[in-house]
């Protein structure tokens, strides 16, 4: 990609490349992914060295530890992204799938077929593995990508992007099929690229996502806060509930799918809450609670603001609820429609919860941390969408395709049908 021209001109070049990208074969796209996996392994020391610089800078800048964990790209992260790429290779081609075949008349055929969205701009948090995942998904789905990662991982992102772009070019992908933005100031230029960028996917804070939505004419897909809940029902198994909550809070504390609010059924609170408090304390989690929770634990009192707070830290709030209906109402009112869980052995209660909670992911007896494209078997994800239009939940390959209608005729004209000379003969094939 040429670096001496402005962002709009660069985006235009990406747009020109997008039909060529859309026309690539599944074989070529899988070949590109395989080459990326190979080259990441071949250049791992270079990646680790760049990441070391980012981590050192983060330390100098006093970045909180929970965020530093996101920045790290080590052998474990490399292993995970390579596994994700290999999983993607094994998935069926998301393009050219016929979702409708309808005979309109004996000599007139309509087909609805999946196709790439085109040019996708992804603005994501400082997480180097996210760059690999997003790039891989865009390649597999035949989309061109414009990538802007967080400034805290500038060095890592630059090395990773160059490795990936060189790999796809090596196997014959079109020029300008990918573009990396490095400066924060370039985001505002990207937002003005309507006509060249088909979709924006921002990942980050609620304020940031809202800023993107309010400052562009480009369609935006994303989520804001990750305020996830776990409701512990009166019919919960405590031996399941405790590990689920601990995992949902501590496995990756700064993730958007970590739990922030616990709702405890009043009937079990006296027995369960002290057990929960001790388990959280052992895992260095600070519990904030309403008066009833405080009386059982001696923890710090929560405030009304805690109902709608995403901590991104070793903090969780808890409150008692009278019944499942109160839990559902609370989640729908204060949650971010991301991922919410009920812990219960009562399947009827679980179904009620899962049907009535208005979230992208609703779980029974498992950690909210499962809300992830890799763990769903999507290979990876470009992000989580809480939208109800087009894609919802972890956005994998299916969320990165649209569709087009193809019609095959034999000289057919509408006037024949409008005047009654011919009649439609709708028949699904």
LUMDO-496170 format. One line per field, with one value per residue (C-alpha): residue in three letters; z negated, y negated, x. Coordinates in steps of 0.05 Angstrom, whole numbers, plus 32768, in hexadecimal, padded with zeros to 4 digits. Layout:
<sites>
residuo c(ALA; ...)
w c(Z; ...)
v c(Y; ...)
u c(X; ...)
</sites>
This chain:
<sites>
residuo c(UNK; UNK; UNK; UNK; UNK; UNK; UNK; UNK; UNK; UNK; UNK; UNK; UNK; UNK; UNK; UNK; UNK; UNK; UNK; UNK; UNK; UNK; UNK; UNK; UNK; UNK; UNK; UNK; UNK; UNK; UNK; UNK; UNK; UNK; UNK; UNK; UNK; UNK; UNK; UNK; UNK; UNK; UNK; UNK; UNK; UNK; UNK; UNK; UNK; UNK; UNK; UNK; UNK; UNK; UNK; UNK; UNK; UNK; UNK; UNK; UNK; UNK; UNK; UNK; UNK; UNK; UNK; UNK; UNK; UNK; UNK; UNK; UNK; UNK; UNK; UNK; UNK; UNK; UNK; UNK; UNK; UNK; UNK; UNK; UNK; UNK; UNK; UNK; UNK; UNK; UNK; UNK; UNK; UNK; UNK; UNK; UNK; UNK; UNK; UNK; UNK; UNK; UNK; UNK; UNK; UNK; UNK; UNK; UNK; UNK; UNK; UNK; UNK; UNK; UNK; UNK; UNK; UNK; UNK; UNK; UNK; UNK; UNK; UNK; UNK; UNK; UNK; UNK; UNK; UNK; UNK; UNK; UNK; UNK; UNK; UNK; UNK; UNK; UNK; UNK; UNK; UNK; UNK; UNK; UNK; UNK; UNK; UNK; UNK; UNK; UNK; UNK; UNK; UNK; UNK; UNK; UNK; UNK; UNK; UNK; UNK; UNK; UNK; UNK; UNK; UNK; UNK; UNK; UNK; UNK; UNK; UNK; UNK; UNK; UNK; UNK; UNK; UNK; UNK; UNK; UNK; UNK; UNK; UNK; UNK; UNK; UNK; UNK; UNK; UNK; UNK; UNK; UNK; UNK; UNK; UNK; UNK; UNK; UNK; UNK; UNK; UNK; UNK; UNK; UNK; UNK; UNK; UNK; UNK; UNK; UNK; UNK; UNK; UNK; UNK; UNK; UNK; UNK; UNK; UNK; UNK; UNK; UNK; UNK; UNK; UNK; UNK; UNK; UNK; UNK; UNK; UNK; UNK; UNK; UNK; UNK; UNK; UNK; UNK; UNK; UNK; UNK; UNK; UNK; UNK; UNK; UNK; UNK; UNK; UNK; UNK; UNK; UNK; UNK; UNK; UNK; UNK; UNK; UNK; UNK; UNK; UNK; UNK; UNK; UNK; UNK; UNK; UNK; UNK; UNK; UNK; UNK; UNK; UNK; UNK; UNK; UNK; UNK; UNK; UNK; UNK; UNK; UNK; UNK; UNK; UNK; UNK; UNK; UNK; UNK; UNK; UNK; UNK; UNK; UNK; UNK; UNK; UNK; UNK; UNK; UNK; UNK; UNK; UNK; UNK; UNK; UNK; UNK; UNK; UNK; UNK; UNK; UNK; UNK; UNK; UNK; UNK; UNK; UNK; UNK; UNK; UNK; UNK; UNK; UNK; UNK; UNK; UNK; UNK; UNK; UNK; UNK; UNK; UNK; UNK; UNK; UNK; UNK; UNK; UNK; UNK; UNK; UNK; UNK; UNK; UNK; UNK; UNK; UNK; UNK; UNK; UNK; UNK; UNK; UNK; UNK; UNK; UNK; UNK; UNK; UNK; UNK; UNK; UNK; UNK; UNK; UNK; UNK; UNK; UNK; UNK; UNK; UNK; UNK; UNK; UNK; UNK; UNK; UNK; UNK; UNK; UNK; UNK; UNK; UNK; UNK; UNK; UNK; UNK; UNK; UNK; UNK; UNK; UNK; UNK; UNK; UNK; UNK; UNK; UNK; UNK; UNK; UNK; UNK; UNK; UNK; UNK; UNK; UNK; UNK; UNK; UNK; UNK; UNK; UNK; UNK; UNK; UNK; UNK; UNK; UNK; UNK; UNK; UNK; UNK; UNK; UNK; UNK; UNK)
w c(8000; 8012; 7FD4; 7FF4; 8004; 7FD5; 7FB3; 7FE2; 801F; 7FFE; 7FEC; 8035; 804A; 8018; 8035; 807B; 8062; 803F; 807D; 808D; 8045; 8049; 8087; 8068; 8062; 8020; 8031; 8037; 7FF7; 7FD0; 7FEE; 7FD6; 7F8F; 7F8F; 7FA5; 7F6D; 7F39; 7F54; 7F57; 7F11; 7EF7; 7F22; 7F08; 7EC0; 7EA2; 7EC8; 7EAE; 7E66; 7E6A; 7E83; 7E4D; 7E18; 7E2D; 7E26; 7DE1; 7DCA; 7DE2; 7DBE; 7D7E; 7D86; 7D93; 7D54; 7D7B; 7D4B; 7D45; 7D5E; 7DA0; 7DA5; 7DA8; 7DE9; 7E07; 7DFE; 7E3A; 7E26; 7E39; 7E1C; 7E45; 7E83; 7E78; 7E71; 7EAF; 7EDA; 7EC0; 7ED1; 7F18; 7F21; 7F08; 7F3B; 7F73; 7F5F; 7F61; 7F9F; 7FD1; 7FBA; 8001; 803B; 800D; 802C; 7FF7; 8027; 806A; 8085; 80C8; 80D9; 811B; 8144; 8164; 812C; 80F1; 80B3; 8086; 8046; 8039; 8003; 8014; 7FEE; 7FCF; 7FF4; 7FCD; 7F81; 7F53; 7F0F; 7ED6; 7E9D; 7E58; 7E49; 7E51; 7E85; 7E8B; 7EA0; 7EDD; 7EF3; 7EE6; 7F0A; 7F46; 7F4C; 7F49; 7F7E; 7FAC; 7FA4; 7FB2; 7FEF; 7FD0; 7FD4; 7F91; 7F76; 7F31; 7EF8; 7EB7; 7E74; 7E6E; 7E32; 7E62; 7E9C; 7EA4; 7EA0; 7ED0; 7F04; 7F05; 7F06; 7F3D; 7F69; 7F5F; 7F71; 7FAD; 7FC9; 7FC0; 7FE6; 801D; 8024; 8036; 8067; 8041; 8061; 8053; 8020; 8003; 7FBE; 7FA0; 7F5B; 7F3A; 7F04; 7EEC; 7EC0; 7EEB; 7F26; 7F05; 7F14; 7F5D; 7F60; 7F47; 7F84; 7FB5; 7FC3; 800A; 8002; 7FBF; 7FBB; 7F70; 7F31; 7EF5; 7EB8; 7E7A; 7E39; 7E05; 7E09; 7E12; 7E4C; 7E70; 7E68; 7E83; 7EC2; 7ECB; 7EC4; 7EF3; 7F32; 7F69; 7F70; 7F52; 7F0E; 7EED; 7EA6; 7E5D; 7E27; 7DDE; 7DC8; 7D8B; 7D82; 7D4B; 7D28; 7D05; 7CD0; 7CCB; 7C8E; 7CB1; 7CBE; 7CB0; 7C84; 7C9A; 7CE1; 7CD1; 7CAC; 7CE2; 7D19; 7CF7; 7CE7; 7D2F; 7D4C; 7D22; 7D20; 7D5D; 7D85; 7D5A; 7D8F; 7DC3; 7DD9; 7DC6; 7D7E; 7D4B; 7D29; 7D02; 7CD9; 7CC9; 7C90; 7C82; 7C3C; 7C27; 7C2C; 7C1A; 7BD1; 7BE1; 7C25; 7C1E; 7BE7; 7C11; 7C4E; 7C27; 7C0E; 7C54; 7C72; 7C3A; 7C47; 7C90; 7C7D; 7C94; 7C70; 7C63; 7C61; 7C48; 7C36; 7BEC; 7BE9; 7C08; 7BD8; 7B9C; 7BB1; 7BC3; 7BA7; 7BED; 7C07; 7C18; 7C61; 7C7F; 7CB4; 7CE7; 7CDE; 7D01; 7D42; 7D38; 7D61; 7D30; 7D5D; 7D1B; 7CE1; 7CC8; 7CCB; 7CAE; 7C91; 7C7C; 7C64; 7C8F; 7C7B; 7CB6; 7CFE; 7D19; 7CF2; 7D0C; 7D54; 7D4D; 7D2D; 7D65; 7D9C; 7D7B; 7D66; 7D92; 7DD4; 7DF8; 7DFF; 7DD8; 7D9B; 7D75; 7D47; 7D17; 7D08; 7D0A; 7D1D; 7D69; 7D6B; 7D47; 7D75; 7DB3; 7D98; 7D89; 7DCD; 7DF3; 7DCE; 7DC3; 7DFF; 7E0A; 7E42; 7E17; 7DE1; 7DBB; 7D88; 7D58; 7D7B; 7D79; 7DA0; 7DB9; 7DED; 7E16; 7E49; 7E92; 7E88; 7E51; 7E7D; 7EB3; 7EE1; 7EE5; 7EC9; 7EC7; 7EDD; 7E9F; 7E79; 7E94; 7E68; 7EA4; 7EBC; 7F05; 7F31; 7EFC; 7EB2; 7E7F; 7E93; 7EDB; 7F02; 7F4C; 7F52; 7F36; 7F6B; 7FA7; 7FC7; 8003; 8049; 8076; 80B8; 80ED; 812B; 8162; 81AC; 81C6; 818F; 8188; 8150; 817E; 8190; 8147; 813C; 8177; 8166; 81A2; 8171; 8128; 80F3; 80DF; 809D; 808A; 8059; 8074)
v c(8000; 7FBB; 7F91; 7F4D; 7F42; 7F30; 7F61; 7F55; 7F64; 7FA2; 7FB9; 7FAE; 7FDE; 8011; 8008; 8015; 8055; 806E; 808D; 80B2; 80CA; 80E0; 8108; 8130; 817B; 81A0; 81C4; 8183; 8166; 81A5; 81A4; 815D; 8171; 81AB; 817D; 814C; 8184; 8199; 8153; 8142; 817E; 816B; 8124; 8130; 8114; 80D4; 80D1; 80DE; 80A9; 8075; 808A; 8082; 8039; 802E; 804E; 8025; 7FE5; 7FFA; 8002; 7FBD; 7FA1; 7FC4; 7FEA; 8012; 805C; 8075; 8050; 8065; 80AD; 809C; 807E; 80BC; 80E8; 8124; 816E; 817C; 8144; 815A; 81A2; 818A; 815F; 8195; 81C7; 8195; 818D; 81D9; 81DE; 81A9; 81D0; 820C; 81E6; 81E8; 81AE; 8178; 815D; 8172; 8198; 819C; 8187; 8184; 81A4; 8191; 819D; 815F; 817D; 81B9; 8191; 815F; 8173; 814A; 815C; 813A; 8145; 812F; 80FD; 80D2; 8090; 806F; 8040; 8046; 8014; 8030; 8003; 802F; 802D; 8037; 8083; 809E; 80E2; 80BC; 80A2; 80E9; 8102; 80C9; 80CD; 8118; 8113; 80DC; 8106; 8145; 811E; 80FA; 80B5; 807E; 8062; 801F; 802A; 7FF9; 8017; 7FF6; 7FCA; 7FF1; 802A; 8001; 8028; 806C; 8059; 803E; 807E; 80AB; 8084; 8085; 80D0; 80DD; 80AE; 80CA; 8111; 8104; 80DE; 8118; 8149; 811A; 80F0; 80AD; 806F; 8040; 8077; 8060; 801D; 800C; 7FC9; 7FB6; 7F70; 7F61; 7F23; 7F51; 7F6B; 7F29; 7F2E; 7F76; 7F5F; 7F33; 7F6C; 7F7B; 7F95; 7FBB; 7FDF; 800B; 801A; 8002; 802F; 8009; 802E; 8009; 7FE0; 7FCA; 7F82; 7F95; 7FBE; 7F86; 7F55; 7F80; 7F87; 7F3C; 7F26; 7F50; 7F5F; 7FA5; 7FDD; 7FF2; 8036; 8040; 8040; 800E; 8024; 806B; 806B; 80B6; 80D7; 8119; 8129; 815F; 817E; 819E; 81E1; 81D7; 820A; 81E4; 8211; 81FA; 81B2; 819F; 81B6; 8198; 8154; 8156; 8168; 8134; 80FE; 8112; 813B; 80FB; 80C2; 808B; 80B0; 8097; 80DA; 80DC; 80D8; 8095; 80A0; 80DB; 80E5; 8115; 8133; 811E; 8165; 817D; 813D; 814C; 818E; 817D; 8135; 8143; 817D; 8150; 8118; 8146; 8162; 811D; 8106; 8141; 812A; 80E1; 80C9; 808F; 8098; 805D; 806A; 804E; 804A; 8092; 80AB; 807E; 809B; 80E2; 80D2; 8090; 807B; 8033; 8017; 800D; 7FD0; 7FCA; 7FBA; 8000; 801D; 8000; 8003; 802C; 8033; 8055; 8065; 8096; 8078; 8094; 807A; 80A5; 809D; 80C9; 80D1; 80EB; 8119; 8128; 80F2; 80BC; 80D8; 80D6; 8090; 8078; 8095; 8079; 8034; 802E; 8060; 8052; 808C; 80B0; 80F2; 8108; 8149; 816E; 81A2; 81D3; 821C; 8209; 820E; 81EB; 81AF; 81B1; 81AF; 8175; 814F; 815F; 814C; 810B; 80EE; 80C1; 80CF; 80E9; 8124; 8146; 8181; 81B6; 81CF; 81B7; 817C; 813D; 8141; 8174; 8139; 813A; 814C; 817C; 81A1; 81A4; 81C7; 818B; 818D; 8146; 8108; 80C0; 80AC; 80B4; 8093; 8081; 8067; 808C; 807A; 80A7; 80C7; 80D4; 80F2; 8106; 80F1; 8127; 8139; 8137; 80F1; 80DA; 80ED; 80CF; 80EA; 80D8; 80EE; 810E; 8116; 8142; 8134; 8142; 80FE; 80F5; 80B1; 8096; 807C; 80C4; 80D0; 808B; 8093; 80DB; 80FC; 8125; 8139; 8144; 818C; 8187; 81C8; 81D1; 8202)
u c(8000; 8019; 8027; 8030; 7FE7; 7FAE; 7F80; 7F46; 7F71; 7F8C; 7F46; 7F32; 7F6A; 7F4F; 7F09; 7F24; 7F44; 7F05; 7EE2; 7F23; 7F26; 7EDE; 7EEE; 7F27; 7F1D; 7F15; 7F55; 7F7C; 7F5F; 7F70; 7FB5; 7FBE; 7FA9; 7FD9; 8011; 8000; 8005; 8049; 8065; 804D; 8075; 80B1; 80B2; 809E; 80DD; 80D3; 808C; 80A1; 80D7; 80A5; 8073; 80A9; 80B2; 8067; 8066; 80A1; 807F; 803E; 8065; 8083; 803D; 8022; 7FED; 7FC3; 7FD5; 7F93; 7F9E; 7FE7; 7FCE; 7FAA; 7FE9; 8014; 8023; 804B; 8052; 800D; 7FEB; 8011; 7FFA; 7FB2; 7FB1; 7FD1; 7F9E; 7F67; 7F82; 7F85; 7F3D; 7F29; 7F49; 7F1F; 7EDE; 7EB2; 7EB5; 7E85; 7E7F; 7E53; 7E23; 7DDE; 7DAC; 7D71; 7D62; 7D1E; 7CFF; 7CD6; 7CBF; 7CD4; 7D0B; 7D1B; 7D47; 7D58; 7D93; 7DA8; 7DF2; 7E23; 7E59; 7E8C; 7E78; 7EB3; 7EE1; 7EDD; 7EFF; 7F0E; 7F25; 7F3A; 7F59; 7FA2; 7FA3; 7FD5; 7FB1; 7F73; 7F97; 7FA7; 7F61; 7F3F; 7F6E; 7F63; 7F18; 7F17; 7F43; 7F19; 7ED9; 7EF6; 7EF4; 7F28; 7F3D; 7F52; 7F70; 7F7E; 7F96; 7FA2; 7FDF; 7FF9; 800D; 8026; 8067; 8045; 800D; 803E; 8068; 802A; 8009; 8047; 804E; 8005; 8003; 8044; 8029; 7FE8; 800B; 803C; 8004; 7FE2; 7FB0; 7FA1; 7FCA; 7FAB; 7F7E; 7F94; 7FA6; 7FC1; 7FB6; 7FE9; 7FDA; 7F9E; 7F91; 7F83; 7F43; 7F1F; 7F36; 7F1C; 7ED8; 7ED2; 7EDE; 7E94; 7E8F; 7ED1; 7EC5; 7E87; 7E86; 7EA9; 7EB3; 7ECD; 7EE4; 7EF0; 7ECD; 7E85; 7E9B; 7EC9; 7E94; 7E61; 7E94; 7E9D; 7E52; 7E46; 7E7E; 7E76; 7E45; 7E63; 7E38; 7E53; 7E4F; 7E66; 7E56; 7E60; 7E68; 7E71; 7E45; 7E39; 7E10; 7E0C; 7DCB; 7DD0; 7D8B; 7D6B; 7D75; 7DBF; 7DF5; 7E27; 7E61; 7E54; 7E44; 7E84; 7EB6; 7E8A; 7E8A; 7ED5; 7EE5; 7EB6; 7ED8; 7F21; 7F32; 7F3E; 7F27; 7F2B; 7F02; 7EBE; 7E9E; 7EB8; 7E80; 7E73; 7E32; 7E19; 7DD0; 7DC1; 7D7D; 7D66; 7D55; 7D9E; 7DC3; 7DD0; 7DF3; 7E11; 7E2B; 7E5F; 7E7A; 7E7D; 7E9F; 7ED6; 7EE2; 7EE7; 7F16; 7F44; 7F48; 7F56; 7F11; 7EF2; 7EA8; 7E78; 7E32; 7DEF; 7DDC; 7DC4; 7E06; 7E2E; 7E0A; 7E1F; 7E67; 7E7E; 7E93; 7E93; 7E4F; 7E3E; 7E1D; 7DE5; 7E1C; 7E38; 7DFB; 7E15; 7E60; 7E92; 7ECC; 7F00; 7F22; 7F20; 7EDF; 7E98; 7E56; 7E1F; 7DD7; 7D9E; 7D60; 7D1B; 7D13; 7D27; 7CF9; 7D1E; 7D60; 7D48; 7D2E; 7D6E; 7D99; 7D6D; 7D6E; 7DB7; 7DDD; 7DFE; 7DDC; 7E1E; 7E20; 7DF9; 7DF4; 7DC5; 7DDF; 7DA7; 7D94; 7D4D; 7D49; 7D05; 7D23; 7D5F; 7D34; 7D0B; 7D4B; 7D6A; 7D2B; 7D1D; 7D62; 7D70; 7DBA; 7DE5; 7DFA; 7DD1; 7DEF; 7DDC; 7E11; 7E4F; 7E7F; 7E70; 7EB8; 7EA1; 7E85; 7EBD; 7EC1; 7EFB; 7ED5; 7E97; 7EBE; 7EBF; 7F0B; 7F0E; 7EE3; 7EE8; 7EC1; 7E80; 7E42; 7E07; 7DE1; 7DA3; 7DAF; 7DDB; 7E07; 7E01; 7E31; 7E78; 7E80; 7EA3; 7EA0; 7E54; 7E52; 7E84; 7E5B; 7E1E; 7DF8; 7DE4; 7DAB; 7DBB; 7D85; 7D8B; 7D59; 7D4C; 7D36; 7D01; 7CE0; 7CB4; 7C7E; 7C6A; 7C58; 7C3A; 7C0A; 7BF7; 7C19; 7C41; 7C39; 7C6D; 7C77; 7C9B; 7CBE; 7CF7; 7D2A)
</sites>
